[in-house]
Amino acid sequence: MAKPAKFLAALTVTLTIIGAAASPAAWAQTAQTTPETINISLSDYAFTPAALSLKAGTAYHLHFINAGSKDHDFTAPQFFAAAQVAPADQAKIKRGTVAIDKGQEMDVTITPVAGDYKVTCTHFMHEMMGMHGTITVQ
């Protein structure tokens, strides 16, 4: 009789888990929503917007647009190291940097972690000329 009791207990636990996952509240928690798109323009010599305010645990689709006459990058190593980056976009970030050639666009989907982060363009003198900003994730 011990075996049927164990089977029944395992079946009850399995059905409880399946039932919880199928409940409307559970579906609402696990349903994927479309990430909010944030356009980030890189120009000669500024980021627009220069200050990003994001929510921790919320997915964002960062759409980088190099509107400048030169190559630029969006370098935020601590931000990208802490964030969850979509698997398809991980190769676009090298050492905390997203490099965008002039006239090009690039998309990266991330889910950030709370903190305050610095962002710069690492090209020669670009930061000194105004290409820097902040990312605040609450």
C-alpha positions as CSV (number, residue, x, y, z in Angstrom):
1,M,0.0,0.0,0.0
2,A,3.0,2.3,0.4
3,K,3.6,2.6,-3.3
4,P,0.0,3.7,-4.2
5,A,0.2,6.3,-1.4
6,K,3.5,7.7,-2.8
7,F,2.0,7.7,-6.3
8,L,-1.1,9.6,-5.1
9,A,1.0,12.1,-3.2
10,A,3.2,12.8,-6.3
11,L,0.2,13.1,-8.5
12,T,-1.4,15.5,-6.1
13,V,1.7,17.7,-6.1
14,T,2.0,17.6,-9.9
15,L,-1.7,18.5,-10.4
16,T,-1.3,21.4,-7.8
17,I,1.7,22.8,-9.7
18,I,0.0,22.4,-13.0
19,G,-3.2,24.0,-11.6
20,A,-1.2,26.9,-10.2
21,A,0.5,27.5,-13.5
22,A,-2.8,27.4,-15.3
23,S,-4.5,29.9,-13.1
24,P,-5.2,33.4,-14.5
25,A,-3.0,35.0,-11.9
26,A,-0.1,32.7,-12.8
27,W,-0.6,33.4,-16.5
28,A,-0.6,37.1,-15.9
29,Q,2.7,36.8,-14.0
30,T,4.4,34.7,-16.7
31,A,2.9,36.2,-19.8
32,Q,5.6,37.9,-21.9
33,T,4.7,41.5,-22.7
34,T,6.3,43.4,-25.5
35,P,9.3,45.3,-24.2
36,E,9.1,49.1,-24.2
37,T,11.2,50.6,-27.0
38,I,13.6,53.4,-26.1
39,N,15.2,55.2,-28.9
40,I,18.7,56.4,-28.1
41,S,20.3,58.7,-30.6
42,L,24.1,59.1,-30.8
43,S,25.1,62.3,-32.5
44,D,28.2,64.5,-32.7
45,Y,28.6,64.7,-29.5
46,A,25.6,63.7,-27.4
47,F,23.3,61.0,-26.4
48,T,19.6,61.7,-26.6
49,P,18.3,61.1,-24.1
50,A,21.4,61.7,-21.9
51,A,19.6,60.3,-18.8
52,L,17.7,57.1,-18.9
53,S,15.3,56.1,-16.1
54,L,14.3,52.4,-16.1
55,K,12.5,50.0,-13.9
56,A,14.4,47.0,-12.5
57,G,13.1,43.7,-13.8
58,T,11.2,45.3,-16.8
59,A,12.3,44.3,-20.3
60,Y,13.4,47.2,-22.6
61,H,14.2,47.2,-26.3
62,L,17.0,49.7,-26.7
63,H,17.0,51.1,-30.3
64,F,20.4,52.8,-30.9
65,I,20.6,55.2,-33.8
66,N,23.9,56.7,-34.9
67,A,22.7,60.1,-36.3
68,G,26.2,61.5,-36.3
69,S,28.8,61.9,-39.0
70,K,31.3,59.6,-37.1
71,D,31.3,56.2,-35.6
72,H,30.1,56.2,-31.9
73,D,29.6,53.7,-29.1
74,F,27.4,53.4,-26.0
75,T,29.6,52.1,-23.3
76,A,28.1,51.1,-19.9
77,P,30.1,48.1,-18.7
78,Q,28.5,47.9,-15.2
79,F,25.0,48.3,-16.6
80,F,25.4,45.6,-19.3
81,A,27.2,43.2,-16.8
82,A,24.3,43.5,-14.3
83,A,21.5,43.4,-16.8
84,Q,19.9,40.3,-18.4
85,V,20.6,40.6,-22.1
86,A,18.4,38.7,-24.6
87,P,20.4,35.7,-25.9
88,A,20.1,36.9,-29.5
89,D,21.7,40.3,-28.6
90,Q,24.6,39.2,-26.4
91,A,27.1,39.2,-29.2
92,K,26.2,42.9,-29.9
93,I,27.8,43.9,-26.6
94,K,31.5,43.6,-26.3
95,R,33.2,44.5,-23.0
96,G,30.2,46.6,-22.0
97,T,30.1,48.5,-25.3
98,V,27.6,48.6,-28.2
99,A,29.4,50.1,-31.2
100,I,27.3,51.7,-33.9
101,D,28.9,52.8,-37.2
102,K,27.8,56.2,-38.6
103,G,24.4,56.0,-40.2
104,Q,23.6,52.6,-38.7
105,E,21.1,51.4,-36.1
106,M,21.2,48.5,-33.7
107,D,18.7,46.9,-31.3
108,V,19.4,45.3,-27.9
109,T,16.8,43.9,-25.6
110,I,17.7,44.0,-21.9
111,T,16.1,43.6,-18.4
112,P,18.1,45.9,-16.1
113,V,19.0,45.5,-12.4
114,A,18.6,48.4,-9.9
115,G,21.5,50.8,-9.7
116,D,23.0,54.0,-11.0
117,Y,25.3,53.6,-14.1
118,K,27.5,55.8,-16.2
119,V,27.4,55.7,-20.0
120,T,30.0,57.3,-22.3
121,C,31.3,57.2,-25.9
122,T,34.9,55.9,-25.7
123,H,36.0,57.3,-29.1
124,F,38.8,59.8,-28.8
125,M,37.7,63.0,-27.0
126,H,33.9,62.2,-27.5
127,E,33.2,62.0,-23.7
128,M,35.0,65.3,-23.2
129,M,33.0,66.9,-25.9
130,G,29.7,66.0,-24.2
131,M,29.0,62.4,-25.1
132,H,28.2,61.0,-21.6
133,G,25.1,60.3,-19.6
134,T,23.5,58.3,-16.9
135,I,21.2,55.3,-16.5
136,T,19.1,55.1,-13.3
137,V,17.3,51.8,-12.6
138,Q,14.9,51.7,-9.7
